[in-house]
Amino acid sequence: MKHFKWMLTVLLLVTTICFMACTSTKADGSGGDTVEIAAEPAATSNVVEIMFNGGTSVAYTSDLSLTEEQKSKAIAVIYKTDGDKAYGVGLVQNTNGLAWCLNSAKGFGTKITDILCTVSRSGDDRNGENLSFTGDTDGSDNFAKIGEALGADNDTDDLSKYPAFGFAINYKDNADSHVAGTAYETGWYLPTISEMYDIWKEKETVNAAIALCGGTQFSNRWYWTSTQYDENDGACWFDFSNSGDGRNVKLEPTNAVCAIREF
């Protein structure tokens, strides 16, 4: 009889533990079934923000105003947030025109296959809202890839031979960049054609935010990208007037240049 009571006690205890394991406490303290929910993938957001060199940011709105002190600390306009990564474009551009690289650079007559990117459009639409890209879409390491591809002929330590890249890499040297001496003075790079398209999709708001900060707005002209064209001496430009794209010889000195960074 004692043995039976002991077995019954054990059975009741096991039943209680199993029941408790199958319930949870809701936020309001009430019990409820435990439901395992798969984590949602991080959403991509295109809320435009203004980034300051102290590490803070503010969402841009049409009625936003900045003090002169805030303008002196503004460093970028965030145009895309993907998960925990935010991408911002610098407030300073070179609009006088720079060469992608000089013809004296080893990268001039070399097709760097690791930085190729193909643009796909619907029909003949040159003002596409839904472009897609195949290949290299992240320009943060494109200059390093050029050096790797050149091997023993690597001359990328001489940035004077690669003016467009030099502008971005040494972005801190622009007095109005407001990043020298801050945590954000490095990490700037020349965007790929895909990354230029991301900026173009938000161009009206991005330009309004840049203007508020006193920076250089994007104009309806061609901008160099860090994307190699599918031939040795050509690189891709992006047309900011209509999202068009094309090829120039790398030494073409008339295309504008901007710099972007991950925050």
Secondary structure, DSSP 8 states (H G I E B T S, - for coil): -HHHHHHHHHHHHHHHHHHHHTEEE-TTS-EEE----------EE---EEEETTS-EEE--TT----HHHHHHEEEEEEEEETTEEEEEES--B-S---SS-TTSTTTT---GGGBEEEE-STT-SS-SS-EEEE---GGGHHHHHHHHHGGG--TT-GGGSHHHHHHHTGGGSGGG--TTSTTSS--B---HHHHHHHHHTHHHHHHHHHHHT-----SSEEEEEEE-SSTTEEEEEETTTTEEEEEETT----BB--EEE-
